[in-house]
Amino acid sequence: MTYQPVVPLSGYAGWAFLARTETQQRAAFAESKTVQRDTNYFEENIGKVETAADLMADRRLLSVALGAFGLGDDINNKYFIQKVLEDGTLDSDALSNRLTDKRYHAFSEAFGFGNFDVPNTSLSTFAPEITQRYLDQEFEVAIGEQDESLRLALSLDRELGEIAAKDTSDDGRWYTVMGNTPIRTVFETALGLPSSFGALDLDQQLDTFRDKSEQYFETSEVADFADSEKRGELIRLFLLRSDISSANSGMSPAATALSLLSNY
């Protein structure tokens, strides 16, 4: 049986409650029998996996591997996932480099099947890192079953700090944000951008993100969101706007994002 997180309130009040209880709730979730069974199996067996084909052949391992990157819905798309892994990330023509959703790039890079003669699965630090990612993602999924806006807020709080700290240009960081559906949804909602915004030229989108971010958060640099207080401002505005949009339309941006993610 898996522990079900408790979220008695929605919106920013729900976020404040979650912040107070998150440590205890995450611990209870991680100790659930089903979750422990899956993570223990992964840590005991992933070191035996030497190729992408080996991973495809073990559904239990694959489930944790995909879940760790928010790609659990691809569990049956084995040919596609194997291609993502085998291509690696070093070649500009690699499949993960041609996909808009950069979660596939992170997934392929983490396993390293197409990048190195010996994949990262042989490293002693690999299994614990992946299972921790899996625990984070699955906890967020469980939160999303009660309130999808809070799931998106949790995802952003975890991932945006990592993106902000990336050793790349700030344009590169913005493009990573734009290619990550959950994080992009939070930014678009918080900045009051219309649903048609994604149809614009990428350079126009980048300029708009920068301008709007400067307007609302006094910074146009993703790197500044490495600061937890700055991320908190973003999350607060997202949740407030999401509640308003939900009340007006009957379907929140978070619900729209969930619908988009289910189509990947």
C-alpha atoms as a printed R data frame, in Angstrom:
    type eleno elety resid chain resno       x      y       z
1   ATOM     1    CA   MET     A     1   0.000  0.000   0.000
2   ATOM     2    CA   THR     A     2   1.255  3.482  -0.895
3   ATOM     3    CA   TYR     A     3   0.954  6.442   1.459
4   ATOM     4    CA   GLN     A     4  -1.417  9.093   0.102
5   ATOM     5    CA   PRO     A     5  -0.250 12.662   0.841
6   ATOM     6    CA   VAL     A     6  -2.650 14.907   2.711
7   ATOM     7    CA   VAL     A     7  -3.566 18.224   1.069
8   ATOM     8    CA   PRO     A     8  -6.699 19.633   2.764
9   ATOM     9    CA   LEU     A     9  -6.505 23.030   1.031
10  ATOM    10    CA   SER     A    10  -5.998 24.243  -2.527
11  ATOM    11    CA   GLY     A    11  -4.060 27.158  -3.989
12  ATOM    12    CA   TYR     A    12  -1.520 29.104  -1.996
13  ATOM    13    CA   ALA     A    13  -3.048 27.995   1.324
14  ATOM    14    CA   GLY     A    14  -2.506 24.393   0.249
15  ATOM    15    CA   TRP     A    15   1.087 25.241  -0.711
16  ATOM    16    CA   ALA     A    16   1.712 26.744   2.738
17  ATOM    17    CA   PHE     A    17   0.282 23.618   4.413
18  ATOM    18    CA   LEU     A    18   2.411 21.390   2.207
19  ATOM    19    CA   ALA     A    19   5.531 23.402   3.049
20  ATOM    20    CA   ARG     A    20   4.912 22.799   6.775
21  ATOM    21    CA   THR     A    21   4.329 19.060   6.418
22  ATOM    22    CA   GLU     A    22   6.416 18.155   3.366
23  ATOM    23    CA   THR     A    23   9.361 16.553   5.173
24  ATOM    24    CA   GLN     A    24   7.164 14.218   7.199
25  ATOM    25    CA   GLN     A    25   4.901 13.395   4.256
26  ATOM    26    CA   ARG     A    26   7.816 12.619   1.934
27  ATOM    27    CA   ALA     A    27   9.306 10.305   4.555
28  ATOM    28    CA   ALA     A    28   5.997  8.455   4.987
29  ATOM    29    CA   PHE     A    29   5.649  8.146   1.204
30  ATOM    30    CA   ALA     A    30   9.192  6.767   0.803
31  ATOM    31    CA   GLU     A    31   8.504  4.163   3.516
32  ATOM    32    CA   SER     A    32   5.395  2.832   1.762
33  ATOM    33    CA   LYS     A    33   5.743 -0.887   1.008
34  ATOM    34    CA   THR     A    34   5.082 -0.539  -2.724
35  ATOM    35    CA   VAL     A    35   7.544  2.316  -3.123
36  ATOM    36    CA   GLN     A    36  10.235  0.560  -1.079
37  ATOM    37    CA   ARG     A    37   9.761 -2.640  -3.075
38  ATOM    38    CA   ASP     A    38  10.269 -0.774  -6.365
39  ATOM    39    CA   THR     A    39  13.255  1.295  -5.254
40  ATOM    40    CA   ASN     A    40  14.983 -1.668  -3.562
41  ATOM    41    CA   TYR     A    41  14.593 -3.748  -6.706
42  ATOM    42    CA   PHE     A    42  16.074 -0.966  -8.816
43  ATOM    43    CA   GLU     A    43  19.073 -0.471  -6.542
44  ATOM    44    CA   GLU     A    44  19.752 -4.217  -6.386
45  ATOM    45    CA   ASN     A    45  19.503 -4.850 -10.145
46  ATOM    46    CA   ILE     A    46  20.324 -1.740 -12.193
47  ATOM    47    CA   GLY     A    47  24.071 -2.471 -11.959
48  ATOM    48    CA   LYS     A    48  23.506 -5.587 -14.091
49  ATOM    49    CA   VAL     A    49  22.132 -3.477 -16.961
50  ATOM    50    CA   GLU     A    50  24.786 -2.876 -19.631
51  ATOM    51    CA   THR     A    51  22.697 -1.780 -22.629
52  ATOM    52    CA   ALA     A    52  19.486  0.063 -23.380
53  ATOM    53    CA   ALA     A    53  18.035 -3.248 -24.584
54  ATOM    54    CA   ASP     A    54  18.732 -4.762 -21.151
55  ATOM    55    CA   LEU     A    55  16.710 -1.971 -19.541
56  ATOM    56    CA   MET     A    56  13.833 -2.443 -21.994
57  ATOM    57    CA   ALA     A    57  13.715 -6.141 -21.051
58  ATOM    58    CA   ASP     A    58  12.994 -5.437 -17.378
59  ATOM    59    CA   ARG     A    59   9.718 -3.587 -16.951
60  ATOM    60    CA   ARG     A    60  10.230 -3.049 -13.199
61  ATOM    61    CA   LEU     A    61  13.573 -1.349 -13.753
62  ATOM    62    CA   LEU     A    62  12.219  0.628 -16.701
63  ATOM    63    CA   SER     A    63   9.253  1.842 -14.659
64  ATOM    64    CA   VAL     A    64  11.524  3.389 -12.030
65  ATOM    65    CA   ALA     A    65  13.943  4.737 -14.647
66  ATOM    66    CA   LEU     A    66  11.196  6.522 -16.573
67  ATOM    67    CA   GLY     A    67   9.362  7.621 -13.451
68  ATOM    68    CA   ALA     A    68  12.510  9.320 -12.186
69  ATOM    69    CA   PHE     A    69  12.312 11.730 -15.109
70  ATOM    70    CA   GLY     A    70   8.557 12.202 -15.206
71  ATOM    71    CA   LEU     A    71   8.266  9.955 -18.274
72  ATOM    72    CA   GLY     A    72   6.259  7.119 -16.767
73  ATOM    73    CA   ASP     A    73   3.559  7.354 -19.428
74  ATOM    74    CA   ASP     A    74   6.130  6.126 -21.986
75  ATOM    75    CA   ILE     A    75   6.443  2.701 -20.345
76  ATOM    76    CA   ASN     A    76   4.948  0.997 -23.414
77  ATOM    77    CA   ASN     A    77   6.854  3.061 -26.000
78  ATOM    78    CA   LYS     A    78   9.885  0.801 -25.780
79  ATOM    79    CA   TYR     A    79  11.228  1.296 -29.302
80  ATOM    80    CA   PHE     A    80  11.135  5.080 -28.880
81  ATOM    81    CA   ILE     A    81  12.741  5.001 -25.424
82  ATOM    82    CA   GLN     A    82  15.460  2.589 -26.553
83  ATOM    83    CA   LYS     A    83  16.280  4.918 -29.447
84  ATOM    84    CA   VAL     A    84  16.480  7.909 -27.072
85  ATOM    85    CA   LEU     A    85  18.920  6.003 -24.864
86  ATOM    86    CA   GLU     A    86  21.053  4.467 -27.602
87  ATOM    87    CA   ASP     A    87  21.509  7.765 -29.439
88  ATOM    88    CA   GLY     A    88  22.906  9.414 -26.323
89  ATOM    89    CA   THR     A    89  23.226 13.186 -26.163
90  ATOM    90    CA   LEU     A    90  26.638 14.045 -27.629
91  ATOM    91    CA   ASP     A    91  25.624 14.024 -31.309
92  ATOM    92    CA   SER     A    92  23.540 17.019 -32.401
93  ATOM    93    CA   ASP     A    93  21.399 14.616 -34.459
94  ATOM    94    CA   ALA     A    94  20.663 12.393 -31.452
95  ATOM    95    CA   LEU     A    95  16.931 11.923 -30.923
96  ATOM    96    CA   SER     A    96  16.907 13.531 -27.464
97  ATOM    97    CA   ASN     A    97  18.502 16.668 -28.940
98  ATOM    98    CA   ARG     A    98  15.765 16.918 -31.561
99  ATOM    99    CA   LEU     A    99  12.862 16.617 -29.129
100 ATOM   100    CA   THR     A   100  11.244 19.722 -27.678
101 ATOM   101    CA   ASP     A   101  10.705 18.049 -24.304
102 ATOM   102    CA   LYS     A   102  14.135 18.183 -22.661
103 ATOM   103    CA   ARG     A   103  13.249 15.553 -20.076
104 ATOM   104    CA   TYR     A   104  14.295 12.968 -22.668
105 ATOM   105    CA   HIS     A   105  17.721 14.601 -22.950
106 ATOM   106    CA   ALA     A   106  18.158 14.493 -19.167
107 ATOM   107    CA   PHE     A   107  17.049 10.854 -19.133
108 ATOM   108    CA   SER     A   108  19.462  9.794 -21.871
109 ATOM   109    CA   GLU     A   109  22.326 11.806 -20.416
110 ATOM   110    CA   ALA     A   110  21.837 10.290 -16.955
111 ATOM   111    CA   PHE     A   111  22.091  6.689 -18.197
112 ATOM   112    CA   GLY     A   112  24.896  7.378 -20.694
113 ATOM   113    CA   PHE     A   113  24.283  4.345 -22.929
114 ATOM   114    CA   GLY     A   114  25.004  6.259 -26.122
115 ATOM   115    CA   ASN     A   115  27.748  8.450 -24.681
116 ATOM   116    CA   PHE     A   116  30.214  6.027 -23.065
117 ATOM   117    CA   ASP     A   117  31.559  2.514 -23.624
118 ATOM   118    CA   VAL     A   118  30.540  1.721 -20.043
119 ATOM   119    CA   PRO     A   119  27.161  3.237 -19.053
120 ATOM   120    CA   ASN     A   120  26.540  5.121 -15.826
121 ATOM   121    CA   THR     A   121  24.539  2.167 -14.475
122 ATOM   122    CA   SER     A   122  27.861  0.701 -13.275
123 ATOM   123    CA   LEU     A   123  28.622  3.674 -11.020
124 ATOM   124    CA   SER     A   124  28.092  3.172  -7.290
125 ATOM   125    CA   THR     A   125  26.335  6.549  -6.993
126 ATOM   126    CA   PHE     A   126  23.955  5.971  -9.904
127 ATOM   127    CA   ALA     A   127  21.214  3.850  -8.304
128 ATOM   128    CA   PRO     A   128  20.713  6.085  -5.229
129 ATOM   129    CA   GLU     A   129  20.566  9.202  -7.418
130 ATOM   130    CA   ILE     A   130  17.922  7.713  -9.701
131 ATOM   131    CA   THR     A   131  15.814  6.300  -6.876
132 ATOM   132    CA   GLN     A   132  15.841  9.687  -5.139
133 ATOM   133    CA   ARG     A   133  14.633 11.311  -8.349
134 ATOM   134    CA   TYR     A   134  11.969  8.624  -8.572
135 ATOM   135    CA   LEU     A   135  10.802  9.294  -5.012
136 ATOM   136    CA   ASP     A   136  10.606 13.034  -5.731
137 ATOM   137    CA   GLN     A   137   8.656 12.532  -8.954
138 ATOM   138    CA   GLU     A   138   6.267  9.942  -7.568
139 ATOM   139    CA   PHE     A   139   5.512 12.061  -4.517
140 ATOM   140    CA   GLU     A   140   4.643 14.900  -6.880
141 ATOM   141    CA   VAL     A   141   2.405 12.560  -8.895
142 ATOM   142    CA   ALA     A   142   0.611 11.597  -5.677
143 ATOM   143    CA   ILE     A   143   0.139 15.282  -4.827
144 ATOM   144    CA   GLY     A   144  -1.161 15.879  -8.345
145 ATOM   145    CA   GLU     A   145  -3.874 13.291  -7.878
146 ATOM   146    CA   GLN     A   146  -5.355 15.715  -5.353
147 ATOM   147    CA   ASP     A   147  -4.259 19.085  -6.743
148 ATOM   148    CA   GLU     A   148  -2.419 19.370 -10.059
149 ATOM   149    CA   SER     A   149  -1.424 22.996  -9.424
150 ATOM   150    CA   LEU     A   150   0.487 21.945  -6.309
151 ATOM   151    CA   ARG     A   151   2.192 19.196  -8.291
152 ATOM   152    CA   LEU     A   152   3.406 21.744 -10.818
153 ATOM   153    CA   ALA     A   153   4.584 24.040  -8.033
154 ATOM   154    CA   LEU     A   154   6.572 21.208  -6.434
155 ATOM   155    CA   SER     A   155   8.076 20.255  -9.775
156 ATOM   156    CA   LEU     A   156   9.132 23.817 -10.455
157 ATOM   157    CA   ASP     A   157  10.640 24.277  -7.001
158 ATOM   158    CA   ARG     A   158  12.781 21.161  -7.533
159 ATOM   159    CA   GLU     A   159  13.773 21.607 -11.171
160 ATOM   160    CA   LEU     A   160  14.083 25.349 -11.687
161 ATOM   161    CA   GLY     A   161  16.936 25.630  -9.203
162 ATOM   162    CA   GLU     A   162  18.832 23.003 -11.213
163 ATOM   163    CA   ILE     A   163  18.153 24.784 -14.504
164 ATOM   164    CA   ALA     A   164  19.178 28.127 -13.022
165 ATOM   165    CA   ALA     A   165  22.514 26.670 -11.945
166 ATOM   166    CA   LYS     A   166  23.307 25.124 -15.360
167 ATOM   167    CA   ASP     A   167  26.642 26.063 -16.905
168 ATOM   168    CA   THR     A   168  25.216 27.633 -20.034
169 ATOM   169    CA   SER     A   169  24.016 30.990 -21.338
170 ATOM   170    CA   ASP     A   170  20.852 32.482 -19.923
171 ATOM   171    CA   ASP     A   171  19.229 32.116 -23.336
172 ATOM   172    CA   GLY     A   172  20.057 28.413 -23.045
173 ATOM   173    CA   ARG     A   173  18.394 28.292 -19.625
174 ATOM   174    CA   TRP     A   174  15.282 29.975 -20.993
175 ATOM   175    CA   TYR     A   175  15.123 27.471 -23.860
176 ATOM   176    CA   THR     A   176  15.324 24.663 -21.294
177 ATOM   177    CA   VAL     A   177  12.410 26.248 -19.417
178 ATOM   178    CA   MET     A   178  10.482 26.574 -22.677
179 ATOM   179    CA   GLY     A   179  11.106 22.896 -23.478
180 ATOM   180    CA   ASN     A   180   9.917 21.595 -20.103
181 ATOM   181    CA   THR     A   181   6.110 21.403 -20.173
182 ATOM   182    CA   PRO     A   182   5.429 21.596 -16.387
183 ATOM   183    CA   ILE     A   183   7.855 24.482 -15.783
184 ATOM   184    CA   ARG     A   184   6.740 26.316 -18.895
185 ATOM   185    CA   THR     A   185   3.126 26.015 -17.717
186 ATOM   186    CA   VAL     A   186   3.995 27.632 -14.386
187 ATOM   187    CA   PHE     A   187   5.773 30.530 -16.075
188 ATOM   188    CA   GLU     A   188   3.056 31.059 -18.688
189 ATOM   189    CA   THR     A   189   0.330 31.074 -16.046
190 ATOM   190    CA   ALA     A   190   2.226 33.305 -13.609
191 ATOM   191    CA   LEU     A   191   3.094 35.774 -16.358
192 ATOM   192    CA   GLY     A   192  -0.466 35.871 -17.702
193 ATOM   193    CA   LEU     A   193   0.442 34.629 -21.177
194 ATOM   194    CA   PRO     A   194  -2.384 33.376 -23.452
195 ATOM   195    CA   SER     A   195  -2.765 29.786 -24.656
196 ATOM   196    CA   SER     A   196  -1.840 30.914 -28.191
197 ATOM   197    CA   PHE     A   197   1.565 32.108 -26.996
198 ATOM   198    CA   GLY     A   198   3.276 28.817 -27.905
199 ATOM   199    CA   ALA     A   199   2.515 29.368 -31.592
200 ATOM   200    CA   LEU     A   200   4.880 32.355 -31.776
201 ATOM   201    CA   ASP     A   201   8.409 32.177 -33.150
202 ATOM   202    CA   LEU     A   202  10.824 30.877 -30.480
203 ATOM   203    CA   ASP     A   203  12.825 34.104 -30.442
204 ATOM   204    CA   GLN     A   204   9.625 36.077 -29.879
205 ATOM   205    CA   GLN     A   205   8.674 33.736 -27.058
206 ATOM   206    CA   LEU     A   206  12.095 34.203 -25.476
207 ATOM   207    CA   ASP     A   207  11.818 37.996 -25.642
208 ATOM   208    CA   THR     A   208   8.334 37.877 -24.121
209 ATOM   209    CA   PHE     A   209   9.398 35.594 -21.288
210 ATOM   210    CA   ARG     A   210  12.285 37.936 -20.516
211 ATOM   211    CA   ASP     A   211  10.151 41.096 -20.644
212 ATOM   212    CA   LYS     A   212   7.345 39.664 -18.536
213 ATOM   213    CA   SER     A   213   9.751 38.187 -16.011
214 ATOM   214    CA   GLU     A   214  11.403 41.581 -15.609
215 ATOM   215    CA   GLN     A   215   7.976 43.170 -15.165
216 ATOM   216    CA   TYR     A   216   6.770 40.788 -12.443
217 ATOM   217    CA   PHE     A   217   9.963 39.598 -10.754
218 ATOM   218    CA   GLU     A   218  12.446 42.398 -11.484
219 ATOM   219    CA   THR     A   219  14.747 40.033 -13.333
220 ATOM   220    CA   SER     A   220  14.941 38.642 -16.849
221 ATOM   221    CA   GLU     A   221  17.564 36.048 -15.937
222 ATOM   222    CA   VAL     A   222  16.642 32.428 -15.173
223 ATOM   223    CA   ALA     A   223  19.812 32.210 -13.076
224 ATOM   224    CA   ASP     A   224  18.213 34.498 -10.483
225 ATOM   225    CA   PHE     A   225  15.573 31.841  -9.787
226 ATOM   226    CA   ALA     A   226  18.266 29.765  -8.107
227 ATOM   227    CA   ASP     A   227  17.275 31.894  -5.115
228 ATOM   228    CA   SER     A   228  14.495 30.147  -3.161
229 ATOM   229    CA   GLU     A   229  12.736 33.432  -2.358
230 ATOM   230    CA   LYS     A   230  12.570 34.326  -6.046
231 ATOM   231    CA   ARG     A   231  11.116 30.898  -6.847
232 ATOM   232    CA   GLY     A   232   8.639 31.437  -4.027
233 ATOM   233    CA   GLU     A   233   7.430 34.654  -5.678
234 ATOM   234    CA   LEU     A   234   6.930 32.774  -8.947
235 ATOM   235    CA   ILE     A   235   5.032 29.933  -7.277
236 ATOM   236    CA   ARG     A   236   2.799 32.325  -5.345
237 ATOM   237    CA   LEU     A   237   1.811 34.231  -8.484
238 ATOM   238    CA   PHE     A   238   1.272 30.980 -10.396
239 ATOM   239    CA   LEU     A   239  -1.062 29.581  -7.733
240 ATOM   240    CA   LEU     A   240  -3.024 32.815  -7.416
241 ATOM   241    CA   ARG     A   241  -3.490 33.133 -11.185
242 ATOM   242    CA   SER     A   242  -4.275 29.427 -11.499
243 ATOM   243    CA   ASP     A   243  -7.064 29.740  -8.932
244 ATOM   244    CA   ILE     A   244  -8.508 32.777 -10.721
245 ATOM   245    CA   SER     A   245  -8.350 31.042 -14.099
246 ATOM   246    CA   SER     A   246  -9.963 27.911 -12.693
247 ATOM   247    CA   ALA     A   247 -12.805 29.902 -11.170
248 ATOM   248    CA   ASN     A   248 -13.417 31.750 -14.438
249 ATOM   249    CA   SER     A   249 -13.130 28.884 -16.912
250 ATOM   250    CA   GLY     A   250 -13.756 25.721 -14.952
251 ATOM   251    CA   MET     A   251 -10.422 24.277 -16.141
252 ATOM   252    CA   SER     A   252  -7.173 25.381 -14.543
253 ATOM   253    CA   PRO     A   253  -3.842 25.773 -16.361
254 ATOM   254    CA   ALA     A   254  -2.662 22.864 -14.239
255 ATOM   255    CA   ALA     A   255  -5.433 20.650 -15.619
256 ATOM   256    CA   THR     A   256  -4.500 21.777 -19.118
257 ATOM   257    CA   ALA     A   257  -0.865 20.891 -18.424
258 ATOM   258    CA   LEU     A   258  -1.892 17.441 -17.172
259 ATOM   259    CA   SER     A   259  -3.818 16.909 -20.394
260 ATOM   260    CA   LEU     A   260  -0.742 17.927 -22.426
261 ATOM   261    CA   LEU     A   261   1.576 15.658 -20.446
262 ATOM   262    CA   SER     A   262  -0.716 12.679 -20.928
263 ATOM   263    CA   ASN     A   263  -0.202 12.999 -24.692
264 ATOM   264    CA   TYR     A   264   3.570 12.594 -24.556
